């Protein structure tokens, strides 16, 4: 469950049709890309970088209810796992590619949103995600085959998908955004094809290790709190 309650959210939404592609990296490779005030959070002796394409649904300000016709659009994130010196764990986003032109307004607190042309298609247990960043030579194409539901997730499965705050940096200040939602219902998945240069654009080298892959139908009633200076 979430590490904290978000009793007064700024936004509420659902994250659906989500895929997780996780690569293990040497900690020093990721450490050099982090801002002052954040440390690499390691698991199984590695830093982890995750590509997470999904669909944002039911996005609205709190306390408005979810109703038919609310925004629904693809988003694709490239992230890593971090912690504060005091131990508070979270995510650091290298990029968040999105089709909604309003989302880049969050750059005011350092969220690295980028406008992109994104598409998600599903046929049976096969999913295809594609994206091209606007005004940049950055793109990806991913096809996965979904597998059986994971009824007993491993410690690593939980560690990679249970994060309850995101960190950003703007004008020398580190900010955190708390989040609350139900645990991700996870299934295994296999990559059929993957071509991308998002990691290269973020300053990451190729990774020789095979990625760990998850699929989730999604989580509902995600509660996103107000950004605040990190403690």
Protein Blocks (a to p, Z undefined) as FASTA:
>chain_A
ZZbdcfbcfbdcddehiacddddddfklmmmmpcehiacddeehiacddddddddehiac
dfbdcdehiacddddddddddddfkopacdddfbdcdfblklmmmmmnopacdddddddd
dehjbccdddddehiacddddddddddddfbdcfklmmmmmccbdcddeehiacdddddd
ddddddddddfbdcdfklmmnopacdfbdcdddddfbdehiacddddddZZ
